[in-house]
Amino acid sequence: MRGLFFKIFAIFWIAQSLIFLISTALILRHRRPSPRILFDTMSDTLRNEAKESLAAYQSGGCSAFETYAGTHNQNLTLENASGQTLCGSAVHMQAGQNSESGDGITGAQIGSQYVWRVPVASAQGSRYIFALSRAPALDEHPWYVDMLHFAFPQLFVAIAVGGLTTYVLVLIFTRPLVRLRQAARELAQGNLKTRIKEAANPSSASREDEFKALVHDFNHMAGRLESLVDAQQLLLRDVSHELRSPLARLSVALELAREDAAPEMTTHLNRIERETEKLNQLIGQLLTLSSMEAVERTGNFQPVSLRNLIQEMIPDAEYEAQQRQSSVLFSAAEDGLITGNRELLYRAIENVVRNAVRYTEQGSAVEIRLRASEANGHRTAVLEVSDHGPGIPEDEINDIFRPFYRVDRARSTETGGFGVGLAIAERAVKLHGGELHAENRPSGGAMIRMSFPLLKTTTVQ
């Protein structure tokens, strides 16, 4: 959001500065005389020069004319009506080179000289031509010097004040966006109780301020999401609890039925017992998932050694693997000391390992590897569980951690499971500040990687 703030500030400040500069240029332009006024003034000046030079010539000849010309920083020439030079140096104009102003005065540039020719008449009626030539004056003061002279210091004060005003306005403009973005980030991370502080009368927000209306709508959306999620979790918990009692009575009735049932009913009763046990497991997983969804952070975190935790889990995992003529291999290059809840970690890792045992090919091995990794100065414990199964379709890798999602769309009893174990694992890993990813191995099979922040401690469980 800081980048957005500076972008908006730069755009407004540059726009204000340009407006000030253009306004100053327009003011300077209006302060300067128009070209017509300049030309009229120049014409009057040339006519006066012509009359005074002619008067000097008539009073004392060329010597008086030269004396008069010496008082001017320019070359003066006096010609008769036929164009013959009487005094001064001759000035020659080529045909089409001069331009006439309409009142008899002609001007042209000959080489590096500007030449003006002015017709003038004496008191006796004799006609003469007065010529004035001079080199173009160097512009000692460029336009920006005049502009700085006129605009200093008021232009710079205006730009500074405009920049300060723009900074305050942009700060007021972006601050609600910053708070809204922070709240949206917290909401996306699962904190459904996130709200933004509103005005005393939020009902009038839509009529007064778009930002207040946006804040009101965001809070309304967050409240609606929280109520929907709470209702879903409450329904899940209530249904699960309500199913536990009928299942318990069903188990008791099943045992009573075994006592009175004929031998040929044993197969059917065993099938009822297996399905009842699966349903009981599913209810237990649903209750676990529901309770974990309602928790943002567990309060009983303690130092835990991942290596010791997995070593305790290996015998049970190997027992299940032997049923498929498979094995479980574990290697640890790191003790993996992290802070967390031992029961939740055990359940999460066990679900991942059992899932790998369930899908690996018969006769193959499930590989568990514990190592340490370091990035940007942060050390993490990385736990990788790999199998030799069919792998995961690439377009479904991010979906396998959703509750009740299974790659096996047929949901056959051969692979078992309800699609809840990985969802529990994913939630437990996030509660411990870790990350969980799945990917396919180039050699075949899938690998699930769990990473946890390492803890520097010597007292572990």
N, C-alpha and C positions, 0 to 999 in steps of 0.2 A: 504493500500500500504506500510505502514511502516513495517508490518510483512513480506511482500515479500522482502523488502530491506534487512532486517536483516537476512533472510534465505539465500539469495544469497550471502551476505557478509560472513556469517559463513561458507558456503560451500567452497567458494573460499579461504578464509583464512586458514581453516583447511587443504585444499588440498595443499596449498603452504607450510604450516608448515610441513606436512608429507614429502613433497619433500625435504625440507631442512634437516630434520632428516635422511631420507634414504641416502641422498648424504653424510652427515657427517659420517654415519656408514660405507658406502662403502669406504670413504677416510681412515678412521681408519683401516679398514680391509686391505687395500693395504699398509698402513704404517707398519703393523705388519709383521714379517718374516713368510714365509710359513712353514708348519709342516716339510717339507723335510729339509729345512735349519736348523731348530731347532734340528732335529734328527742328522744331520751330525755334528753340533757343539757339541752336547752332546756326540757323539761317540768319537770325537777327544779329548774332555775333559776327558772322562773315560780312554782312552788309555794313556794319559799323566799322569793321576793319578796312573794308574797301574804301569807304568815305574818308576815313582818317588818313589812309595812305595816299589817296588822291589829293587830299588837301595839303599834305606834306610835299608832294611832288610839285603842285602848283605854286606853293610858297617858296620853295628853294631848289627845285629840280631834283635830279637823281641823288645828289648828296644828301639833301634833306630826307628823301625817301629811304636811302640806305641807313641814315641815322635812326629813322623811325623803325625800320626793319630790324636793327640791331637790338632794339628793346624787346623783341619777341624771340622765343625759342623755336623758330620755324622760318622757312624760306618764303619771302614775299616777292612777287613779280608783278610788274605793271606793263600792260600791252595796250596798243591803240586798237581802234575798231577793226583794223585789217589783220590783227594778230601779230604785228611786229613788236618785238620786245623793246620797251623803252627803258626800263630799269629792272635790275635783278637778273637772275639766270633764266634762260629760256626753258619753258616747259612744253613738251610736245605730247599730245594725245593722239592715238591712232583712232581711225574711224570705228565706231561701234564700241569703243573702249569705255567711253564716258556714259554716265546716266544722269538724266535731267530730273530735277525735282518738280518741275511745273512752274516755278517762279523765276526761271532763268539761271539758277545755280546748277552747275554740273559738277560731278565728282567721279573720280576713278582712282584705281590703284595702279601706279606705274612702277614696276619693280618692287622695291621695298618702301616706296613713298605713297602717301595718300595725297591726292591733289584735288583742290576745289577751285573752280573758276566762277567768278561772280561779275556780272556786268554792272558797271557803275557809270554815271553821267555827271559831268561838272555843272556848275551853275550856268555856264554859257551854252550848255547843250551838247558839248563834245562827249563822245562815248569812249569809254575805256573798258578794259577787262582786267580785273584784279585776280591774281592766282596765288593761292596759298598751298604750300606743300610741306609735309613733315613726316617723319618716320612714325610708325605705330608705337604708341606708348606701351611699355611692358606692364602687365597686370601685376602690380606689386601686392595686391590684396585679393587672393582667390575668394571664391564665393563662400567657402566654409569659414574663412577668417572673419568675414563680415557676419556670418551667421553666429559664430562663437562670440563675437563682440556684442552682438545684439542679445543673444540668448543667455549669456553668462551673467549671474549664476542661476537665474530663475528657471531655465530649462532643466538643469541638473537637479535642482531642488524639487521640481515637479516630477521628474522621473523617480527620484528617491522616495518621495511621498507616495507616488503611484505604486512603486514596488512594495512598500510597506503595507499599503492598503490592500494590494492584491494578495500579499502573504497572509494577512489576517482573514480575508474573505475565503481564500482557498483552504486555510486551516479549518475554518468553520464549515466549509463545504465537504471536506474529506473526513473530518472526525466521525460523523455518523457512519460513513462507509467502513471505517476501520473497526468500529464496535460491531457493526453488522457482520463483517467478515470474520472476526474472532468468534462471535456467537455461532455463525454457520459452521466454523471449523469444529467447535466443541460439540455441536449437534451431530455432525458427521462422525465424530469419534464415539458416539453412543451416549453422550450426556443429554438425555432428553429433557432434563429439568432446566436447560439453558434458557434464559430470558434476557431481554434487553430492557433497561429501565425506561419507562414511558412517562409522558407528561401526565399531569393530574387529571386531565379530561381527554382520554384517548379517543372518545367518540367523535370529537371535533377535529381529529388529526387529518382526516381526508380533506377537510375544507381549508386548513391552514398551511400545512407543510407536507410536501411529498415525502420527505424523509421520515417524518413522524408517522405518516400513513404506512410507509414501508416497514417501520419498526413494529407498528401495531399488527400488520399482516403477518410479519415473521413470528411474533409471539403467539398469534392465533394459530399459525401453522405448527409451531413447536408444541403448543398445548394439545392440539388435535393428534399429533403423532404420539405424544406421550400417553394420551388416553387410549388410543388404539392399541399400542404395544402393551400397556398395562392390562387392558381387557383381554388381549390374546394370551398373555402369560397367566393371568388369573384363570381363564378358561382352561388352559392346559393343566395347571396345577389342580384345579377342582375336578376335572375329568379324571386325571390320573389317580387322585386320592379316592374318588368314588369307585373306580374300577378295582382298587386294591381289596376292598371288602368282598365283592362278589367272587374275586379270584381265590381269596382265602377260604370262603365257603365252598367253592368248587373243588378246591384241593381236599378239603375234609370229605366232601361227598364222594370224590373219586376213590379215596382210601376205603370208605365204607362200601362202595360198589365192588371193590376188589374182593372183599370178604365174601360177598354173596354171589359174585359173578361166576359163570361157568368157565372152564378152561379155554373154550374157544373165543371168549370175549377178551382175553388178555391182550391180544394184538390191538384191538380197538381202544382198550383202556390205556395202553402204553402210548398210543398216538395222541389221545386226549391229554395225557400227562405232558408230553413233549410240547404240544401247542400251548398248553397252559403255562409252561415254564418260559416259552418264548414271549408270550404276552406279558408275563411278569417282568422279564428282563426289559422289554420295551418300555413298560411303565416306569421302571426304575431309571432308565436312560432319559426318558422325558422329564421326570422330576429333577434329575441332575442338570439337564440342559436348561430347564426353566429357572432353577435356582441360580445357575451361573449367569444367565442373561440379566438377572436382577442385581448382580453384584458388579460394581465398577472396580473395586480394589479390596482384596481380602486383608483383614487386619492382623492375622496371625502368621505373617511371613517370618521365616527363620532361615538361616544358612543351610543349604542342602547341597550334597554332593551328587551330581548326576551319575557319576561312575558307580557309586555305591547303590544308588537307586536302581540302576539298570541291572546290576549284578544280582540284586534281590529278585528282579523280575524274570531273569533268564530261565530259571527252572520251570516256571509255569509256561513260558513261551515255548520252551523245548518240548514240554509234554504235549502241547497242542500240535507242534510241528511234526512230532513223531507219528501222529495219527494220519499224516499225509506223506509219510516217508521222507520228510524234509528235516532241516536242521536250522539252528540259529547261531550265527557267528558274531561275536562282540569284540571290538578292539577300541581301546581308549588311549589317546596320546595326551589327554588332559583330564585332571580330576573333575573339572567342570563345577566349580563352586559358585552357586548362584543363591539369591535370596528368593524364597517362595514358600508355598504351601505344599508340603510333601505329599499329602493325599491327592491333591489336584494334579500335581506333576506326575505322580505314579499312574493315575487314571488316564491322563492325556497320552503319555508315552505308551502305556499298555494298549490303548485303543489303536494307535498307529501300528504297533508291532503286530497285534493280532490281525489287523487288516492286511498287513503284508504276508503273514503266514497263511491267511485264508486264500489269497490270490496267487501266491507263488506256485510254480509248477512242481509236481511231485518229483521228489529226488533232488530238488535244488535247495539252496540255502538262502535264508534271509540274513542280510548283512547289516549290522548296527555299528556305526562308527562315530566316536566322540572325539572332537578336536577343538582347537582354539583358533580364533581368527581375529585380526586387528585391522581396523579401518578408521581413519580420521582420529586416531588417538584413543579409540574405544575398543576394548577387547570383549569378544563375545564367545560363548560356548556354542558350538555348532554340532547338532546331533542329526545324523543322516541314517535313514532306515530305507534299505533298498531290497527289492524283490526281483524275481525272475518270472514274473507273470506276463500277461498280455499287454500291459501298459495302459495308458489312459488316452483316449482321443484328445488331440490337441485343443479342440474347441470346447472341451468339457473339463479341462484342468482346473479352472477357477470355480467350477460348480460343485466339485466333490465335497467341499466343506459346508455346503448348505444342508440343513436338516432334511432327512428323508430322501436325499438325492443319491441315486445309485447309477453307476455306469451300466450295470446289468439291467436294462429296461424291463426284461422279463421277470425280474425279481425272483429268480429260481431259488429253490431251497438248497441247491448245490453249493452256492457261495455263502448263503446265510447272511445275517446282519439286517439292520433296518435302515442304514444310512444316517445314523445318529452319532456313531462313535467318533467320526472325524470332525463333526460339528462341535462335539464336546471338547475334543483335542484343540481345535482352533480357538475356541473361546478361552480355554485354560491357558494356552500359550500367550494370548494377548493380555490376559489378566496379570501375567508375569513380565509384561513389557517386552515380550519377544515377538518373533515373526515365524510364520509357517508357510512353506511353499511346496508345491509338487511339480515334478518334471519327469519326463521320460528319459531313460538312459539310452545312450547310443547302442549299447550292447544288448538292449532288450530289457523290459521290465520298467517299473516306476520307482522313483525315489522321492521320499518326503523329507524335507529339510526343516529342522526346528533350530532357531537361534535364540539365545538368552543372554542378557548382560551378565558378564562375569563379576563375581564379588571377591574382593581380597580379604579373606578371613581364614582363620585356622580352626574355628569351632564349627563343625558341621554335623548334620544328622545323617 
